[in-house]
Amino acid sequence: MEPSVSAPSSSSLTRRPQWQALQEHAREFGQCHLRELFAADPARGERLQVEAAGLYLDYSKQRVTDKTLRLLRELAGACGLQERIAAMFRGDRINTTEDRPVLHVALRAPAGARIDVDGRNVVPDVHAVLDRMATFSERVRDGSWTGHTGRRVRNVISIGIGGSDLGPVMAYEALRHYSRREMTFRFVSNVDGSDFAEATRDLDPAETLFIICSKTFTTLETLTNAQAARAWCLRALGDTAVDEGRVIAKHFVAVSTNAAEVQKFGIDTNRMFGFWDWVGGRYSMDSAIGLSTMLAIGEENFRAMLAGFHAMDEHFRSTSLQRNLPALMGLLAIWNANFLGAATVAVLPYEHYLKRFPAYLQQLTMESNGKHVSLDGARVDYATGPIYWGEPGTNGQHSFYQLIHQGTRLIPCDFIGFCRTLNPMPDPHGGDQHDLLMANLIAQSEALAFGKTAAEVKAEGTPAVLVPHRVFEGNRPSSTLLAERLDPHTLGALVALYEHCVFVQGVIWNIDSFDQWGVELGKALAQRTAAEIAGSNDPELGHDSSTNALIRRYRRLRETGA
Ligand code: G6Q
C-alpha cells in the first residue's frame, strides 16, 4: 500500500490500488440495473440518503452499492481528502499555482471565529466589510442615500463579469421573492454594448447607482462598461469637472481588492468595499461582490444566507465521509465520470427562481476542475471536470430530456426541488401548481432509473413495430436534493454544497481547483487583435491565414457595409 495521504502524481492516481479496485468493481458491476438494485434491497430509497443544513439528498438512484461507496471512501482516504479539507479551513496555501490560501469559508465564519492568514485573524476584517455593506445598503434602501440631484436611488446596476457577475445574478434571481420590489436590479457583464444599452435604456440616471465589481479592477469588459456608465451618468447629470466628481461620488461604488485602480477610476476608497486575494472570483458571491444581493434582500436576509453557507461548511469540515453530503456528492461524481464514463452532469432545478443556478454552476465547476495537469504539473491520464449544464424543470422536459431518457449517452442528473412553494397557485383540479411541478420532478427520476421494458410496452398494446421506439432502458443515474423551501439560508447551504463538492473532486484528481489560467489567457488574447482592428490603416497581419482573413473581412464590412 502507498502511504495514505501523500499527494499522488497523475499516473500514481490510476496506479493506486483503491482506483484499480474501483475499476475492477465497475467492470463486474457497472451494468447492473437500478431495477435489480432496488429489488435486492427494497429499503434502498430510505437508506441511501443523507441530510445536512436543511438539504436532503436521496442518492439511491445512483448506480452504486454499499461496496461502491466503501471503495470510493477508501480512494478518498488514500488521496488524503480529510487532511485536504482541514488544510483548506486552516488557511494553508492550497492554491499552489497562485501561492494563495483558499478561504471563502472565512467569508461566512461567525464574528467570534478565528482564521489566520499570515498570522492575522481575517474574521474581524470580513465582519468590518459586512458591517459597512449593511450601513450602506440600509441608507440606499431607506432613501437616505441620494443621487446627485437629491433623488433617492431606485435602480441598482451591478457591473462585473465571470465570478464578479454570475453569483450576484444567480443570487438576485434566486432570492427575488425576498427583494425590495420597488427597486430595479440589473446586471451588465458583456463587452457587447447591447448589454449596457438594454440595461439602462428605460432608467433615469438621477436615480441609478452603479456597483463596479472587479477583484482586479483591470478587467477589460468591466472597465469598458464602467466607462460607459460614467459617460451615461455625466451626459444626463452634468459634465463639468466639478460635477463629475460629485456625480461619481453619488452614483458609483466599487467592490475590489485593488484600491489603487479604483481610485484611478475616480471612486474614492471610502466608497469601495474590499475583499481579499484568498477569495477566488467564482467563490465570492458571499463577499462584498454580493453587495447587490444585500441591497436587494437587506442585511438580515444576507446574513441568513451566510449562516446557510456556514452550516454547510461546518457539516463538511466535521462530518465523517460516510454522512458527509458534499463529500458523497463529490465521490458520486467521480464514480460517474471516471468509472461509468459520464462526460456531463445535468443540473435540473424544479424551482423557477433557480433559473440562473446552472449557469452559475457552470463556472464554479468547469473553471475549477477544467484542468489537464495535476498539482505537480504532470498531464493527467484520467478524465477531470465533467461538463455541467441544465435548465429549470419542467421546461427542460419538453426539450433535451429526450436524449437523457433514450439517447446513447449516460447523463447523470441532479434534481433540485422544494417542498413548499413561494407562490401558491391553485390549479384547476383543486390542488396547487406546485404539486404538479414536484410530481414531475419525482416522476422523472423514477422513469430515468427504472425505464419501461419491451414487455411492459407490449402489454400496453403497442404495435410490434413501435415497441423498440417506446422502450426506455432506464438505469440512468440521478440524485435528488430536497429542501423545505427556497430561502436565503437554503440558498447559502446549496451553494456551499456545490463549492465543496467541486473541491472534493479536485482533491481526488489532484488538481488545483482554484486557479484559472485559461481565463487569464482570454484576458490577454484579444489585446493584440483589438489593436489591429482599431487602426484606420490596414494593419500588417502576422496571424494564420484564417485569422488574417477574418480580421480583414470584419474591417471591410464594418467600414463599407459591402
Ligand atoms: C473567477 C475568475 C473570473 C473572474 C473574472 C472577473 O474565478 O477568476 O471569472 O471572476 O474574470 O475578474 P475581476 O473580478 O478581476 O474583474
Boltz pocket constraint, residues with backbone or C-beta under 6 A from the ligand:
constraints:
  - pocket:
      binder: B
      contacts: [[A, 161], [A, 162], [A, 163], [A, 164], [A, 213], [A, 214], [A, 215], [A, 216], [A, 217], [A, 218], [A, 219], [A, 222], [A, 280], [A, 281], [A, 282], [A, 283], [A, 367], [A, 516], [A, 519]]
      max_distance: 6.0
